[in-house]
Amino acid sequence: MIRINLLPREERVSGRKRSAPNLGPLVPFAILPLVLLLVGASWALERSKLNTLRTDVAEVQEEVRALQPQVDRVNRLTAKREELERRLDVISQLDEGRFLAVRVMDDLSRHIPSYLWLTGVSQAGPGRLAISGVTFSNLIVADMMMRLERSPMFSGIDLAQTERGDIDGREVIKFAITADLTPDETPTDFTADAVPTEGN
């Protein structure tokens, strides 16, 4: 079958070259409103979240302000309780040292022989006593040391010093003894001084 094109030559040429319009440069302008719409929606959502958070923060701050008097009272009571506990601890420590010092002095007094007087008892170190006194004979000093060695409260009895002296015209022996305390706990300080007397 033979086909004949009856269109003029100009129209035939243009008819063969006809195609879809090129929209490439217009695509960004078409997408721009959609992008702006998404950005606007996201901004509005974030702003809504921010406003909600600000409201929550304001409510919490208001609750804190309402509870502040109770918090201050609890803090004051806590500070008073800590101070009271500290004072009770100090008192307890003093009591422990005091009772042990009484026990030490009581036991020491039980082991003093006749004609021997103590002039001083002091702490020579942790758990160690320095005992000084006067008597008339070195034998009496030795007797006291043996008595202290038999006591369960003392150990490590050592003679630190002896020397001759004079009290009211009488010749005496001045001595110094050191001893370790055997109890588990020792008082913090139990220094005592005494003046020699005629009686025991």
C-alpha positions as CSV (number, residue, x, y, z in Angstrom):
1,M,0.0,0.0,0.0
2,I,1.4,3.4,-0.9
3,R,1.0,6.4,1.5
4,I,1.1,9.9,0.3
5,N,1.8,12.8,2.5
6,L,-0.3,15.8,1.3
7,L,1.0,18.3,3.9
8,P,3.2,21.1,2.7
9,R,6.9,20.5,3.1
10,E,7.3,23.0,6.0
11,E,4.7,21.3,8.1
12,R,6.0,17.9,7.2
13,V,9.4,18.8,8.6
14,S,8.1,20.4,11.7
15,G,5.7,17.5,12.2
16,R,8.5,15.0,12.3
17,K,10.5,17.0,14.9
18,R,7.6,17.5,17.4
19,S,8.4,16.2,20.9
20,A,7.5,16.6,24.7
21,P,8.3,20.0,26.2
22,N,11.6,20.1,28.3
23,L,10.7,20.8,31.9
24,G,14.2,20.2,33.4
25,P,14.9,23.8,34.5
26,L,11.5,24.1,36.1
27,V,11.8,21.1,38.4
28,P,13.6,23.0,41.3
29,F,10.9,25.6,41.3
30,A,8.3,22.9,41.6
31,I,10.1,21.1,44.5
32,L,10.9,24.4,46.4
33,P,7.3,24.9,47.8
34,L,7.3,21.2,49.0
35,V,10.7,21.7,50.8
36,L,9.5,24.9,52.3
37,L,6.3,23.2,53.5
38,L,8.3,20.4,55.1
39,V,10.7,22.9,56.8
40,G,7.8,24.9,58.1
41,A,6.1,21.9,59.5
42,S,9.3,20.7,61.2
43,W,9.9,24.1,62.7
44,A,6.3,24.3,64.0
45,L,6.7,20.8,65.6
46,E,10.0,21.7,67.3
47,R,8.6,25.0,68.5
48,S,5.6,23.1,70.0
49,K,7.9,20.7,71.8
50,L,10.0,23.6,73.1
51,N,6.9,25.3,74.4
52,T,5.8,22.1,76.1
53,L,9.3,21.7,77.7
54,R,9.2,25.3,78.9
55,T,5.8,24.7,80.5
56,D,7.1,21.5,82.2
57,V,10.2,23.3,83.5
58,A,8.1,26.2,84.9
59,E,5.8,23.7,86.7
60,V,8.8,21.9,88.2
61,Q,10.3,25.1,89.3
62,E,7.1,26.1,90.9
63,E,7.0,22.7,92.8
64,V,10.6,23.2,93.9
65,R,9.7,26.7,95.2
66,A,6.7,25.2,97.1
67,L,8.9,22.5,98.6
68,Q,11.9,24.7,99.4
69,P,10.8,25.4,103.1
70,Q,10.5,21.6,103.7
71,V,13.9,21.0,102.1
72,D,15.5,23.8,104.2
73,R,14.0,22.2,107.4
74,V,15.3,18.8,106.5
75,N,18.7,20.2,105.8
76,R,18.7,21.9,109.2
77,L,17.6,18.8,111.0
78,T,20.2,16.7,109.2
79,A,22.9,19.2,110.2
80,K,21.7,19.1,113.8
81,R,21.6,15.3,113.8
82,E,25.2,15.1,112.5
83,E,26.4,17.6,115.1
84,L,24.6,15.5,117.8
85,E,26.2,12.3,116.6
86,R,29.6,13.9,116.6
87,R,29.2,15.1,120.2
88,L,27.9,11.6,121.2
89,D,31.0,10.0,119.6
90,V,33.3,12.4,121.5
91,I,31.5,11.6,124.8
92,S,31.7,7.9,124.1
93,Q,35.4,8.1,123.4
94,L,35.9,10.1,126.6
95,D,33.9,7.6,128.6
96,E,36.0,4.7,127.3
97,G,39.2,6.4,128.1
98,R,37.9,7.6,131.5
99,F,36.8,4.1,132.6
100,L,40.0,2.5,131.5
101,A,42.1,5.1,133.2
102,V,40.1,4.4,136.4
103,R,40.8,0.7,136.0
104,V,44.5,1.3,135.4
105,M,44.9,3.6,138.4
106,D,42.9,1.2,140.6
107,D,45.0,-1.8,139.6
108,L,48.2,0.3,140.0
109,S,47.2,1.4,143.5
110,R,46.6,-2.3,144.5
111,H,50.2,-3.1,143.7
112,I,51.9,-0.4,145.6
113,P,53.9,-1.8,148.5
114,S,54.1,-0.1,151.9
115,Y,56.5,2.9,152.2
116,L,56.4,3.7,148.5
117,W,54.7,6.8,147.1
118,L,53.9,7.6,143.5
119,T,54.7,11.1,142.4
120,G,53.5,10.8,138.8
121,V,51.8,8.5,136.3
122,S,51.9,9.6,132.7
123,Q,51.4,8.2,129.2
124,A,54.9,7.4,127.7
125,G,53.4,6.3,124.3
126,P,50.5,4.3,122.9
127,G,49.6,1.8,125.6
128,R,52.7,2.6,127.7
129,L,52.9,4.1,131.2
130,A,55.7,6.0,132.9
131,I,55.5,5.7,136.7
132,S,57.6,7.7,139.0
133,G,57.8,7.8,142.8
134,V,59.9,7.7,146.0
135,T,60.7,5.1,148.6
136,F,63.4,4.3,151.2
137,S,65.0,1.3,149.5
138,N,65.7,-0.3,146.1
139,L,64.2,-3.5,147.5
140,I,60.8,-1.8,147.8
141,V,61.1,-0.7,144.1
142,A,61.9,-4.3,143.1
143,D,58.9,-5.5,145.1
144,M,56.6,-3.1,143.3
145,M,58.0,-4.2,139.9
146,M,57.4,-7.9,140.8
147,R,53.8,-7.0,141.9
148,L,53.1,-5.2,138.6
149,E,54.4,-8.2,136.6
150,R,51.9,-10.4,138.4
151,S,49.1,-8.1,137.3
152,P,47.2,-9.0,134.1
153,M,46.9,-5.4,133.2
154,F,50.6,-4.6,133.0
155,S,53.5,-6.2,131.1
156,G,57.0,-5.3,130.0
157,I,58.0,-3.7,133.4
158,D,61.3,-1.9,133.1
159,L,63.3,0.2,135.6
160,A,64.1,3.4,133.8
161,Q,65.9,5.3,136.6
162,T,66.8,5.3,140.3
163,E,68.7,8.0,142.2
164,R,69.2,9.1,145.8
165,G,67.3,12.2,147.0
166,D,66.3,14.0,150.1
167,I,62.8,14.9,151.3
168,D,62.5,16.9,154.6
169,G,65.9,15.7,155.7
170,R,65.2,12.1,155.0
171,E,67.2,10.1,152.5
172,V,65.0,8.6,149.8
173,I,65.3,6.7,146.5
174,K,63.6,8.4,143.5
175,F,62.7,5.9,140.8
176,A,61.0,5.8,137.4
177,I,59.4,2.7,135.9
178,T,57.9,2.0,132.5
179,A,55.2,-0.5,131.8
180,D,53.0,-1.7,128.9
181,L,49.2,-1.8,129.2
182,T,47.8,-5.2,128.2
183,P,44.1,-4.1,127.6
184,D,42.9,-3.9,124.0
185,E,42.1,-0.2,124.4
186,T,44.1,2.5,126.1
187,P,42.9,5.9,127.3
188,T,43.9,9.0,125.4
189,D,45.5,10.6,128.5
190,F,45.6,9.6,132.1
191,T,48.4,11.7,133.4
192,A,48.3,12.2,137.2
193,D,50.5,13.8,139.7
194,A,50.7,13.2,143.4
195,V,52.6,14.7,146.4
196,P,54.3,12.2,148.7
197,T,52.6,11.8,152.0
198,E,53.6,10.1,155.2
199,G,50.9,7.3,154.9
200,N,50.5,4.7,152.2
